[in-house]
Amino acid sequence: MTTEELVYDWNVVDPSLEAPQRHISFDDETLRDGLQSPSVCEPAVEQKIELLHLMNALGVDTADIGLPGAGGTHAAGVETLAREIADKKLKIRPNCAARTHRNDIVPIVEISQRAGIAIEACTFIGSSAVRFFAEDWTLEKLLQLTEDAVTFAVGEGLPVMYVTEDTTRANPDVIRALYTTAIRCGAKAVCVCDTVGHSTPDGARAVVSFVKSIIEEEGGNIRLDWHGHQDRGLGVINSIAAIQGGADQVHGSALGIGERVGNTPLDQLLVNLKLLGWIDNDLSRLGEYCETAAKICDWSVPFNYPVFGRDAFRTATGVHAAAVIKSYKKGNQRLADIVYSGVPAGEFGLEQVIEIGPMSGKSNVIYWLEKRGIEADEGLVNRIYEYAKRSHGVLEESEIRTLL
């Protein structure tokens, strides 16, 4: 019997969870929206290039490489990244954020021309009544800004993604007016944003379905994006719901870094879609991607972070460890990966880790020793086991080595 036959998967009983019959693409916001986190450090451009290559290796389709309208060294970094993509012939495509204003679009045009590569202009504008009231905006003003900006960018030869901020709290009539104007002015993609992490999965699915109907009314052939945030901790499930609603591309950032509590964690989203069978990307370097992002942004990954946290596949509990060890003894790596884990570690270049602590059994000690090529004689096993039972937590390797 295969390990797949051992699992009755309630996750796929509902027909609505069948794999979409279209390519699902990804936009990596780490190097723009992710860097808006007040707790990260701005990486050097050489470090950004390192992460860019890892995005490309993971099959990420597009990357937001910055907001060149900000000027200075930031704009220079954007051009360096664009040239890297062009010169190294990377598959990943660049995009840049821009307000719906010519002053932000012109630098994208100039960088695109100098680097010799198309750069998608992601022109963004607020759409909710909250923003209207706070900013003293009128719909007429926003429609004019939309028409001017999109028409100008298209006229300069840029592909345009039109982005409405706070779409998930906006009035349907306003959404329809803004997107219709942008599409008629030549935008080839539109993006629904859950800017403040307001949505639930039902809300994400509903608003994306609504925008999909607008696209179809305008003749179709427009890419539909979803950009989510983590304020309610629903970034991943909202992205899945958005795909169900018709989104073609979903956004995220490495480890979920970003403003406030962050963006949708792109790594977690990739893992979930891979396990659902919705994508076939090679994710063997996803751990390296997370480690690199943490290093260059001076970010601490929580120990219990899904998949790539220190404790994700680590146990010192006797009952859990015993089941994993018995699976290994059957010669079944996949069984060891799933007997006490919902994510198969080996699928992402990782493995189950058996530690020794106060809740461990002797099988933990024996496995730990044999894993390191140390003979597990009875006296040694008992000495470590008894020491662990008196300890206040999982033993560090140095403690065990001292006992040896």
Buried (B, 14 or more C-beta within 10 A) or exposed (E): EEBEEEEEEEEEEEEEBEEBEEEBBBBBBBBBBBBBBEEBEBBEBEBBBBBBBBBBBBBBBBBBBBBBBEEEEBBEBBBBBBBBBBEEEBEBBBBBBBBBBBEBBBBBBBBBEEBEBBBBBBBBBBBBBBBBEEEEBEBEEBBEBBBBBBBBBBEBEBBBBBBBBBBBBBEEEBBBBBBBBBBBBBBBBBBBBBBBBBBBBEBBBBBBBBBBEBBEEBEEEBBBBBBBBBBBEBBBBBBBBBBBBBBBBBBBBBBBBBBEBBBBBBBBBBBBBBBBEBBEBEBEBBBBBBBBBBEBBEBEBEEEBBBBBEBBBBBBBBEBBBBBBBBBEEEBBBBBBBBBBEBBBBBBEBEBBBBBBBBBBBBBBBBBBEEEEBEBEEEBBEBBBEBBEEBEEBBEEEBBEEEE
